[in-house]
Structure formats: structure tokens, C-alpha cells
Amino acid sequence: MAIQDIFAHTTQLKAEIENLSVDQLKEEQSQNAELLLLDIREIQEVIDLGTIPGAIHCPRGMLEFWASPASPYYRDYFKEARRTVVFCAGGGRSVLAVKSLEAMGFDNVAHLEAGFGGWQKAGETVEDVSQTSRWMRRPIEK
């Protein structure tokens, strides 16, 4: 059996989930103060590049553990019916995250199709978290 093309797979899965544009996410943010916006990128991506204002960092590898009330890692901001939007760098990992959350029982989940890169490209505000994170950015050695 050949190894599956992950890009073809995530493109196919997009037909099964809710895909938001940058403008649609901005509209939701302005209309829903309870929106849970999850940045599922790796911590170094968040520190190096910043994040969308109002986003909570939840690394992709911990998503299901933080979202499950049965887990010792559970975070109480995850609620079954709470509107949740996830994003990654380019919209691939977030597709898989939406499918996983839906499989867990969350029923109001979408992703930012263009990802954080699309948010930046659109010229939207980026929050610099490098100075407030307990993790640090290492200086580039020359």
C-alpha cells in the first residue's frame, strides 16, 4: 500500500468541515465574545511569529487530551457546544484537528482555511507573545 498524500487527504477532508476565510473569522470574533480561538501550532512557531489576538495556544499534540473532561490534562475552556475555531500555519493541521474534535463530540467547530500565514498575508494584526511567554526565543547564532 502506498503512503497517502497528506495534502490530498486534507483537501478531501475540507469538504466535510466548516472552512472560514479571514474575513469570516474576523466577523465571528466581533460578534461572539465567547468564541474559542485555538492556535494549534508548535510553541516555537507561536513565539517566533506571534499569534492572532485573542487566541489560546493549544499544541496539536495535546488537543484531544486538553479537550477531554476525562483527561488529567483537561482545560475547562473546552465546552461541547462552544463555538471553536482552530488554526495552524497553513490550514492543514487544523483540518485534522477539526475532524478529531468532531469525532470527540464537539459540534460547533471550524478552522481558518488560510491559516496563520493567510491571516498575516491579509495584513491583519498579529500579537507578539515572545516577551510574555514563559518560553523564550533563542538568539540566532552568527
KOLDOMI-291249 format. One line per 5 residues: number of its first residue (from 0); for each residue x, y, z of N, C-alpha, C, O, CB. Coordinates in pm, 1 decimal, always signed. Each point is the difference from the previous one (the first is absolute). Glycine has a CB too. Layout:
! residues N
NUM> X,Y,Z,X,Y,Z,X,Y,Z,X,Y,Z,X,Y,Z ~ ...
END
This chain:
! residues 142
0> +84.6,-118.2,+0.0,-84.6,+118.2,+0.0,+89.6,+125.0,+0.0,+96.4,+8.6,+76.0,-282.5,-134.1,+47.3 ~ +152.9,+219.7,-207.9,+77.3,+124.3,-8.9,-34.8,+92.8,+116.1,-112.9,+0.3,+48.9,+121.7,-22.2,-299.8 ~ +87.2,+98.4,+293.0,-23.5,+98.6,+105.2,-89.3,+109.8,-56.0,+21.6,+50.0,-110.4,+202.2,-100.9,+220.1 ~ -323.1,+86.6,-32.1,-98.4,+99.2,-42.6,+60.4,+139.0,-11.4,+81.9,+39.5,+82.9,-258.7,-175.8,+25.0 ~ +136.9,+209.8,-209.5,+39.3,+139.6,-18.3,-80.9,+82.9,+99.3,-121.0,+15.0,-16.5,+178.4,-49.2,-231.7
5> +7.9,+88.1,+350.9,-70.4,+70.9,+106.3,-68.9,+125.4,-51.4,-104.9,+38.3,+51.9,+269.9,-127.5,+110.7 ~ -108.2,+153.3,-263.2,-62.2,+121.0,-53.2,-127.9,-33.2,-76.0,-98.8,+72.6,+10.3,+324.2,+35.1,-25.5 ~ -224.1,-215.0,-59.8,-122.0,-44.1,-68.5,-105.0,-41.9,+102.4,-118.9,+26.2,-17.8,+254.3,-101.4,-181.8 ~ -91.1,+10.4,+306.1,-91.4,-45.1,+105.1,-66.2,+118.2,+71.1,-121.7,+0.6,+18.4,+263.0,-205.7,+12.2 ~ -62.8,+304.3,+9.2,-59.1,+114.7,+69.4,-89.3,+80.8,-93.7,-101.4,+54.5,+43.6,+300.8,-45.5,+108.4
10> -163.8,-0.6,-278.3,-86.6,+67.8,-97.3,-134.3,-71.3,-9.1,-104.7,+64.6,-5.2,+306.5,+12.2,-125.2 ~ -199.1,-207.7,+128.4,-123.2,-78.9,-5.0,-82.8,+20.3,+127.0,-122.3,+12.6,-7.2,+237.6,-182.2,-138.7 ~ -50.0,+172.8,+261.3,-71.3,+17.0,+126.7,-64.1,+137.5,+13.2,-99.3,+15.2,+71.1,+257.7,-175.5,+31.3 ~ -103.1,+260.2,-170.0,-56.6,+134.9,+7.6,-145.3,+2.8,-45.5,-77.3,+85.0,+44.2,+304.8,+8.7,-83.0 ~ -264.8,-185.2,-48.6,-138.8,-6.5,-47.7,-95.2,-44.7,+110.5,-121.4,+15.6,-13.0,+205.8,-66.4,-217.0
15> -30.9,-4.3,+338.0,-82.0,-54.5,+108.0,-7.9,+91.2,+121.9,-71.1,-30.3,+95.8,+132.8,-194.6,-176.0 ~ +11.2,+336.8,+77.1,+5.4,+87.7,+117.3,-33.3,+143.3,-39.0,-15.3,+31.7,-117.9,+187.5,-181.1,+223.2 ~ -183.1,+235.2,-4.9,-24.2,+141.9,-24.1,+133.2,+72.4,-15.0,+86.2,-6.1,+87.7,-303.0,-4.0,+42.0 ~ +231.8,+78.3,-242.2,+121.7,+72.5,-33.8,-29.7,+149.2,+5.1,-91.1,+47.3,-68.0,+174.4,-238.2,-77.4 ~ -7.9,+265.1,+224.7,-21.9,+143.6,+12.3,+109.1,+77.7,-71.8,+117.0,-37.9,+3.3,-231.9,+1.1,+215.4
20> +75.7,+145.8,-283.5,+96.4,+93.8,-56.7,+46.3,+92.4,+112.6,-56.2,-1.8,+109.5,-52.4,-8.7,-341.8 ~ +210.1,+90.1,+205.2,+48.0,+98.1,+97.3,-113.7,+95.8,+35.9,-21.4,+29.6,+117.6,+257.6,-47.0,-209.4 ~ -308.6,+65.6,-8.2,-110.5,+94.1,+25.1,-110.9,-64.3,+83.0,-57.5,+65.1,+87.3,+110.7,+50.3,-303.0 ~ -83.3,-241.1,+189.7,-103.2,-68.9,+78.2,+43.3,-17.2,+145.2,-81.5,+14.8,+91.0,+6.6,-134.4,-297.9 ~ +202.6,+88.6,+229.3,+49.1,-11.1,+137.3,-7.9,+134.5,+70.4,-43.5,+7.0,+115.0,+195.8,-193.9,-183.4
25> -111.4,+292.9,+1.8,-7.3,+133.4,+60.5,-144.3,+34.8,+37.1,-24.5,+57.6,+106.0,+226.0,+13.9,-239.4 ~ -295.2,-105.8,+48.0,-140.3,+27.0,+28.6,-46.1,-78.8,+122.9,-68.3,+53.8,+87.1,+27.1,-9.8,-331.8 ~ +78.8,-170.0,+250.6,-36.2,-81.0,+117.2,+62.4,+56.2,+126.9,-65.5,+4.7,+104.2,+47.0,-206.7,-250.6 ~ +142.1,+244.0,+139.3,+66.0,+57.2,+117.1,-74.3,+123.7,+49.4,-14.1,+20.2,+120.6,+234.0,-108.6,-202.5 ~ -266.7,+170.0,-10.1,-68.4,+123.4,+39.2,-140.3,-25.7,+53.5,-53.2,+81.8,+75.1,+186.3,+38.7,-246.5
30> -193.3,-231.6,+134.2,-137.9,-28.2,+39.2,-14.3,-100.2,+113.9,-108.9,-15.1,+55.4,+48.4,+65.1,-286.8 ~ +168.5,-118.5,+267.1,-11.0,-106.1,+99.8,+114.8,+8.8,+100.2,+110.1,-48.8,-25.6,-226.1,-98.0,-142.4 ~ +89.2,+208.7,+280.5,+103.0,+15.9,+103.7,+40.4,-133.7,+62.1,+105.8,-10.1,+62.1,-196.1,+237.9,-15.0 ~ +7.0,-329.8,-63.4,+28.0,-132.1,+56.5,+74.8,-91.9,-95.9,+27.7,-114.9,+34.3,-231.2,+141.2,+103.0 ~ +236.3,+21.6,-255.4,+71.1,-79.8,-99.0,+130.9,-52.7,+58.6,+77.3,+75.7,+58.7,-180.9,+59.9,-244.3
35> +127.7,-263.9,+169.5,+126.8,-60.1,+41.7,+86.2,-13.2,-124.7,-28.4,-81.6,-87.7,-79.2,-45.1,+283.1 ~ +212.4,+206.7,-202.8,+92.3,-0.6,-112.8,+127.1,-70.1,+44.7,+69.7,+47.3,+89.7,-166.8,+167.9,-185.5 ~ +126.9,-328.4,+32.8,+113.3,-82.3,+40.1,+112.0,+2.5,-103.2,-21.4,-30.8,-117.3,-135.8,-114.1,+243.6 ~ +274.8,+181.3,-82.2,+120.4,-3.7,-81.2,+66.5,-134.2,+28.0,+54.3,-20.9,+108.4,-24.2,+276.6,-105.0 ~ -34.0,-347.3,-101.2,+51.4,-135.2,+23.8,+142.3,-20.2,-53.0,+47.8,-113.1,-8.2,-282.4,+31.8,-2.5
40> +301.3,+189.8,-24.7,+137.9,-11.9,-47.7,+93.3,-36.7,+116.1,-38.5,+5.6,+116.8,-8.7,+163.3,-299.9 ~ +167.2,-205.3,+148.7,+100.8,-29.6,+101.1,+37.9,+128.7,+73.3,-10.1,+108.8,-56.6,+97.4,-303.2,-81.0 ~ -44.7,+182.7,+260.2,+31.4,+117.0,+81.5,+105.6,+88.9,-65.3,-8.6,+122.4,+9.9,-49.7,-255.0,+192.8 ~ +156.0,+74.6,-268.0,+104.5,+81.8,-62.2,-56.4,+83.7,-114.7,+45.7,+112.0,-22.8,+125.0,-284.8,+86.4 ~ -268.9,+119.9,-135.5,-65.3,+78.2,-105.8,-70.4,+121.8,+59.8,+6.4,+110.1,-54.7,-37.4,-319.5,-83.1
45> -35.4,+187.9,+249.7,-74.1,+107.4,+65.9,+96.2,+107.7,+50.6,-24.0,+119.2,-19.3,-156.7,-282.9,+85.7 ~ +288.2,+122.0,-2.7,+97.6,+96.4,+52.9,+69.3,+74.8,-113.0,+17.2,+121.7,+7.6,+17.9,-267.8,+192.9 ~ +4.3,+75.4,-303.6,+73.6,+64.1,-109.8,-86.7,+92.4,-85.0,+46.6,+104.6,-45.1,+101.4,-302.4,+41.7 ~ -274.4,+159.5,-19.0,-82.2,+73.7,-95.9,-115.0,+78.2,+61.7,-58.5,+86.4,-65.2,+118.8,-258.9,-96.4 ~ -92.9,+142.8,+287.3,-115.5,+63.1,+62.7,-125.5,-81.9,-24.3,+6.0,-111.5,-51.7,+100.7,+335.8,+23.6
50> -221.0,-167.2,+66.4,-126.4,-71.1,-14.7,-111.6,+97.9,-30.8,+20.2,+121.5,+1.6,+58.9,-299.5,+155.8 ~ -195.4,+125.1,-185.0,-118.0,+83.3,-23.0,-46.7,+50.1,+137.0,-12.8,-79.2,+93.4,-55.3,-51.2,-305.7 ~ +42.7,+260.0,+225.1,-45.5,+52.2,+130.1,-123.2,-75.5,+51.8,-96.5,-24.1,-72.5,+187.4,+249.7,+9.0 ~ -83.1,-261.3,+190.5,-109.3,-71.6,+64.3,+11.2,-151.3,-6.3,-79.6,-70.9,+61.6,-59.1,+263.3,-116.5 ~ +237.3,-242.5,-19.3,+16.2,-145.1,-13.0,+62.4,-60.0,+125.0,+79.0,+64.0,+69.3,-55.6,-37.5,-316.4
55> -60.6,-149.7,+273.6,+60.4,-79.2,+106.5,+86.8,-105.3,-66.4,-42.9,-67.3,-93.8,-152.6,+107.3,+253.5 ~ +317.6,-53.9,-110.7,+88.4,-101.0,-57.3,-34.1,-137.7,+55.8,-6.9,-19.2,+121.4,+188.5,+191.3,-148.8 ~ -202.4,-265.7,-61.1,-23.7,-139.5,+36.4,+74.7,-84.8,-102.0,-50.0,-20.5,-110.5,-179.5,+70.1,+215.7 ~ +347.7,-99.3,-71.1,+77.2,-75.0,-98.9,-79.3,-118.1,-56.1,-71.0,-68.5,+73.6,+280.5,+136.8,+44.4 ~ -197.1,-91.0,-246.8,-75.5,-106.2,-66.9,+15.2,-134.0,+70.8,-95.6,-77.2,+7.9,+125.3,+198.2,-223.3
60> +86.6,-148.5,+265.6,+24.4,-127.6,+67.0,-74.2,-17.3,+131.1,-13.0,-112.1,+49.2,+232.0,+113.8,-155.5 ~ -268.3,+108.1,+164.1,-72.7,-8.2,+127.1,-149.2,+26.3,-14.9,-73.6,-10.6,+98.1,+280.9,+82.2,+15.3 ~ -253.7,-37.9,-232.3,-137.9,+42.1,-21.3,-103.2,-93.9,+61.9,-83.0,+43.1,+80.0,+160.0,+63.0,-288.1 ~ -72.3,-231.0,+172.3,-100.3,-94.5,+49.6,+8.6,-18.9,+151.2,-102.2,-19.1,+66.0,+109.7,-96.3,-286.6 ~ +112.8,+120.5,+275.3,+17.8,-16.7,+143.9,-51.2,+121.0,+77.4,-56.4,-14.6,+108.4,+254.5,-130.4,-153.4
65> -178.5,+264.4,-10.5,-49.7,+122.0,+64.3,-151.0,+11.7,-15.7,-66.3,+60.4,+84.3,+286.3,+52.0,-127.6 ~ -275.4,-169.4,-64.0,-143.2,+14.2,-29.4,-86.9,-103.7,+70.9,-121.5,+17.9,+8.6,+186.0,+75.8,-228.3 ~ -6.1,-199.7,+269.7,-76.9,-108.4,+61.7,-15.7,+19.7,+151.1,+99.6,+3.9,+72.1,-16.5,-158.0,-251.0 ~ -206.6,+166.5,+227.3,-21.1,+14.3,+144.5,+51.2,-120.0,+81.1,+22.8,+12.5,+120.3,-221.3,+127.5,-173.6 ~ +216.5,-254.0,-10.5,+50.4,-119.2,+69.1,+152.0,+2.2,+16.4,+56.0,-83.4,+71.2,-249.3,-44.0,-163.4
70> +259.3,+221.4,+27.3,+145.6,+6.0,+1.9,+51.2,+83.7,+117.4,-61.1,+100.8,+35.2,+61.7,-127.5,-284.1 ~ +110.6,-14.1,+309.3,+59.3,+83.8,+105.0,+55.6,+131.4,-55.8,+33.7,+90.3,+76.6,+22.1,-298.4,+50.8 ~ -46.1,+219.0,-259.0,+51.6,+120.9,-64.5,-111.7,+94.7,-44.4,+27.1,+103.5,-61.0,+170.1,-236.0,-14.5 ~ -320.6,+98.2,+105.2,-117.1,+75.1,-46.8,+9.2,+148.2,+33.0,+40.4,+38.6,+109.7,-176.1,-244.4,-81.9 ~ +97.2,+288.4,-125.4,-10.1,+145.2,+16.1,-147.8,+37.0,-6.3,-69.8,-37.6,-94.2,+300.5,+77.3,-9.8
75> -277.5,+32.7,+202.5,-143.5,+23.7,+11.0,-57.1,+98.8,-100.8,-120.9,+23.2,-0.2,+147.5,-73.9,+236.4 ~ +56.0,+109.2,-321.5,-54.9,+86.0,-104.9,-57.4,-81.6,-115.2,-68.2,+55.4,-86.2,+232.9,+120.9,+149.2 ~ -138.9,-305.0,-66.0,-63.2,-86.5,-99.9,-140.1,-35.5,+48.3,-17.5,-59.7,+106.2,+242.5,-34.1,-179.9 ~ -323.7,+131.5,-5.9,-140.1,-31.1,+30.1,-61.8,-59.6,-124.9,+26.3,+45.9,-111.1,-43.8,+141.1,+283.0 ~ -64.0,-288.5,-154.0,-57.4,-76.4,-110.3,-65.5,+86.7,-107.8,+22.4,-22.4,-118.9,-57.8,-160.7,+280.5
80> -43.9,+280.3,-122.2,-74.4,+80.4,-97.4,+64.5,+136.6,-27.2,-50.0,+75.9,-83.1,-156.4,-192.2,+159.3 ~ +315.5,+148.2,-8.2,+63.6,+131.0,-19.1,+56.9,+11.2,-141.1,+63.9,-92.9,-49.4,-8.9,+104.0,+295.1 ~ -78.1,+100.2,-308.5,+55.2,+23.5,-132.8,+152.0,+0.1,+11.6,+57.9,+77.1,+76.5,-262.4,+57.5,-149.1 ~ +267.4,-221.9,-4.1,+144.2,-17.3,+4.4,+54.9,+10.0,-141.7,-49.5,-65.4,-91.9,+32.9,-80.3,+298.9 ~ +119.0,+228.2,-223.3,+68.1,+12.7,-128.3,+147.2,-28.8,+24.4,+61.5,+58.0,+89.5,-229.8,+113.3,-177.5
85> +224.3,-260.9,+8.2,+140.7,-35.9,+13.4,+77.0,+51.0,-121.6,-54.8,+15.3,-109.2,-5.3,-220.1,+246.1 ~ +188.5,+230.6,-114.3,+85.2,+36.3,-112.5,+141.0,-50.3,+23.3,+45.2,-17.5,+113.2,-186.1,+219.6,-158.4 ~ +208.6,-224.5,-66.7,+140.9,-37.9,+1.6,+71.7,+96.4,-93.2,-48.6,+111.0,-21.5,-1.5,-358.2,+71.0 ~ +161.3,+209.4,-104.2,+75.6,+90.5,-86.9,-66.2,+17.7,-135.8,-13.7,+112.3,-48.5,+221.3,-181.7,+165.6 ~ -248.9,-41.9,-178.9,-50.9,+7.9,-135.8,-133.0,-65.9,-25.1,-45.1,-4.6,-114.5,+274.4,+12.9,+50.3
90> -293.8,-59.4,+166.7,-132.2,-58.3,-17.1,-3.7,-150.5,-18.7,-104.7,-54.0,-35.8,+43.9,+266.7,-59.8 ~ +170.1,-281.7,+118.2,+3.0,-145.7,-11.7,-23.5,-69.9,+133.3,-92.3,-80.3,+13.1,+248.1,+105.9,-204.0 ~ -72.4,+4.9,+289.2,-15.8,-62.4,+131.9,-135.7,+32.4,+60.1,-58.7,-81.5,+71.2,+305.5,+95.0,-36.6 ~ -296.4,+107.0,-64.2,-128.7,+40.3,+57.7,-116.5,-80.6,-57.0,-100.5,-19.8,+68.3,+193.1,+248.7,-35.4 ~ -80.3,-275.1,-156.0,-103.2,-88.5,-56.7,-7.8,-127.1,+84.0,-108.4,-42.7,+39.6,+147.2,+135.1,-273.7
95> +75.7,-151.5,+260.6,+4.2,-122.8,+79.7,-49.3,+25.6,+142.1,-64.7,-85.9,+59.9,+256.6,+3.2,-198.8 ~ -161.5,+199.8,+192.6,-44.8,+34.4,+135.1,-151.7,+11.7,+5.8,-62.2,-48.0,+94.8,+278.6,+167.6,-54.2 ~ -276.8,-56.4,-141.1,-146.6,+11.4,-3.7,-62.8,-138.3,-5.1,-94.2,-28.4,+74.1,+111.1,+250.9,-190.6 ~ +34.7,-309.2,+29.3,-55.7,-135.9,-10.9,+11.9,-74.0,+133.4,-91.5,-72.7,+38.8,+151.8,+67.1,-283.9 ~ +49.2,+23.1,+313.5,+20.0,-66.4,+128.5,-97.2,+52.8,+105.3,-60.1,-78.1,+73.7,+301.5,+44.2,-131.4
100> -257.0,+166.4,+64.9,-93.8,+57.8,+97.1,-143.3,-43.5,-29.6,-76.7,-29.0,+91.8,+229.6,+226.2,-63.1 ~ -188.3,-201.5,-155.8,-134.4,-47.2,-35.5,-19.5,-145.5,+41.5,-106.1,-36.4,+50.8,+101.3,+197.1,-243.6 ~ +106.5,-243.7,+171.5,-8.4,-141.3,+39.9,-14.2,-13.8,+151.1,-58.5,-97.0,+48.2,+196.9,+34.0,-247.2 ~ -85.0,+159.9,+274.3,-11.1,-2.6,+145.8,-137.2,+45.1,+49.0,-35.5,-24.4,+115.4,+279.7,+67.0,-103.2 ~ -322.1,+23.2,-99.3,-132.9,+44.1,+39.8,-22.1,+149.7,-3.2,-109.5,+46.3,+31.7,+103.5,-244.3,+106.0
105> +107.5,+275.4,-175.4,-17.7,+144.2,-13.2,-77.3,+25.2,-128.9,+32.2,-56.0,-104.8,+183.4,+106.4,+233.5 ~ -317.9,+34.2,-120.0,-87.7,+14.6,-116.7,-5.6,+139.6,-59.3,-85.6,+27.2,-84.2,-45.6,-207.6,+180.0 ~ +219.3,+268.8,-54.4,-1.1,+136.6,-52.3,+143.8,+44.6,-27.0,+48.7,+97.3,+57.6,-263.0,-44.4,+69.0 ~ +280.7,-126.9,-215.8,+142.9,+17.1,-23.3,+26.9,+36.3,-146.5,-64.4,-52.2,-91.0,+113.8,-112.4,+275.9 ~ +45.3,+253.7,-205.6,+43.8,+37.9,-134.7,+150.1,+26.1,+3.9,+62.4,-2.8,+106.1,-290.1,+102.9,-162.1
110> +284.4,-74.7,-62.1,+141.4,+37.0,-3.5,+19.6,+117.7,-93.5,-80.9,+25.3,-89.2,+148.8,-262.3,+138.5 ~ +40.5,+307.7,-27.1,+40.1,+110.5,-87.0,+72.0,-62.1,-118.4,+113.4,-46.3,+12.3,-93.9,+213.7,+181.5 ~ -86.1,-168.0,-308.3,+52.6,-72.0,-115.9,+136.3,+50.7,-45.4,+85.6,-79.9,-38.2,-318.9,+39.0,-30.4 ~ +254.7,+170.8,+72.1,+128.0,+56.9,-43.9,+108.6,-11.9,+105.7,+117.0,+25.9,-28.4,-243.6,+131.3,-114.4 ~ +89.8,-195.7,+263.6,+96.3,-13.3,+107.6,+57.7,+133.5,+44.3,-40.2,+106.5,-46.9,+93.1,-331.2,-39.7
115> +42.3,+215.5,+178.2,+64.6,+120.6,+51.0,+72.3,+75.1,-111.8,+2.4,+123.1,-1.3,+23.8,-233.7,+225.0 ~ +32.0,+36.8,-316.3,+68.0,+63.2,-112.5,-95.0,+86.4,-82.4,+37.6,+108.1,-45.3,+120.9,-300.3,+39.1 ~ -280.0,+145.2,-13.0,-100.2,+76.9,-71.6,-43.5,+122.6,+77.5,-26.8,+105.2,-58.1,-49.1,-313.8,-50.0 ~ +69.0,+194.7,+240.8,-33.0,+112.9,+87.5,+106.8,+109.7,-15.9,-32.5,+117.5,-16.5,-84.4,-273.7,+182.1 ~ +242.3,+116.4,-160.5,+111.0,+94.9,-17.5,-3.1,+63.5,-138.7,+13.6,+121.6,-13.7,+124.5,-255.4,+174.8
120> -155.9,+51.3,-263.1,-0.1,+47.8,-138.3,-111.1,+102.3,-23.1,+14.7,+91.0,-81.6,+80.4,-311.1,+7.8 ~ -206.4,+204.7,+146.3,-111.5,+94.2,-11.8,+29.2,+131.1,+73.6,-79.8,+93.5,-6.0,-77.9,-287.8,-12.8 ~ +270.7,+201.3,+87.5,+38.6,+122.2,+70.1,-70.4,+19.7,+132.6,-7.8,+112.1,+50.3,+51.7,-14.6,-269.3 ~ -95.4,-205.8,+276.5,-71.0,+8.9,+127.1,+98.4,+11.9,+116.5,+117.9,-33.5,-12.3,-307.1,-100.9,-85.0 ~ +138.5,+182.3,+209.0,+80.7,+19.4,+119.8,+52.3,-133.3,+52.8,-71.8,-99.9,+4.5,-62.1,+304.6,+51.0
125> +259.8,-203.3,-16.3,+64.3,-117.2,+58.6,+47.6,+38.3,+139.2,+63.9,+103.6,+18.1,+7.4,-193.3,-246.2 ~ -102.2,+6.9,+325.0,+42.9,+21.9,+137.6,+137.7,-62.1,+21.3,+19.3,-119.1,-24.3,-259.8,+122.2,+102.7 ~ +335.5,+77.2,-33.1,+134.6,-48.0,+30.9,-2.7,-57.0,+141.6,-20.2,+73.1,+97.0,+130.1,+99.1,-252.1 ~ -89.5,-302.4,+165.8,-2.0,-63.7,+132.0,+139.7,-35.7,+48.9,+15.3,-62.5,+104.9,-241.0,-26.8,-157.5 ~ +327.2,+128.6,-22.8,+136.7,-40.0,+34.5,+45.9,+55.3,+134.2,+82.7,-62.5,+66.4,-33.5,+52.3,-308.1
130> -100.2,+124.8,+283.0,+43.5,+60.3,+125.5,-84.4,-43.3,+119.6,+41.4,+17.6,+114.7,+39.6,+175.5,-246.3 ~ -198.1,-249.3,+105.9,-89.1,-38.9,+109.7,-6.5,-150.5,+21.4,-54.5,-45.9,+100.3,-77.4,+248.6,-147.7 ~ +186.2,-278.6,-44.5,-1.3,-145.5,+12.2,+104.2,-44.5,+102.3,+104.7,+62.9,+15.4,-182.3,-85.2,-254.8 ~ +47.4,-85.6,+308.1,+101.7,-52.2,+91.2,+109.0,-74.0,-77.5,+105.1,-33.7,+54.6,-278.1,+14.2,+127.3 ~ +146.2,-4.8,-309.0,+100.7,-58.0,-88.5,+74.3,+114.8,-64.7,-54.3,+109.8,-11.7,-84.1,-319.2,-31.4
135> +259.3,+186.6,+1.8,+79.8,+111.0,-53.1,+45.2,-24.9,-142.1,+10.2,-113.7,-46.0,+65.1,+163.0,+275.7 ~ -48.9,+58.9,-296.6,+58.3,-5.5,-133.6,+150.0,+4.9,+17.1,+53.2,+91.0,+63.5,-254.5,+21.0,-172.2 ~ +268.8,-208.9,+52.8,+145.8,-1.8,+9.9,+59.2,+91.7,-106.5,-47.9,+3.4,-113.3,+43.7,-239.5,+204.4 ~ +107.2,+309.4,-54.8,+64.7,+85.9,-100.9,+60.4,-85.5,-111.0,+48.5,-110.6,+24.1,+1.1,+284.6,+152.1 ~ -53.4,-121.4,-296.7,+61.0,-69.1,-112.9,+150.2,+14.9,+9.3,+53.0,+110.8,+8.3,-255.9,-70.9,-152.3
140> +270.7,-153.7,+142.4,+146.7,+3.4,+7.8,+57.7,+34.0,-136.1,-46.7,-47.8,-103.4,+45.5,-121.7,+289.8 ~ +103.4,+252.8,-183.8,+63.5,+42.5,-126.7,+133.5,-60.4,-16.8,+66.8,+24.8,-100.4,-187.6,+184.8,+109.6
END
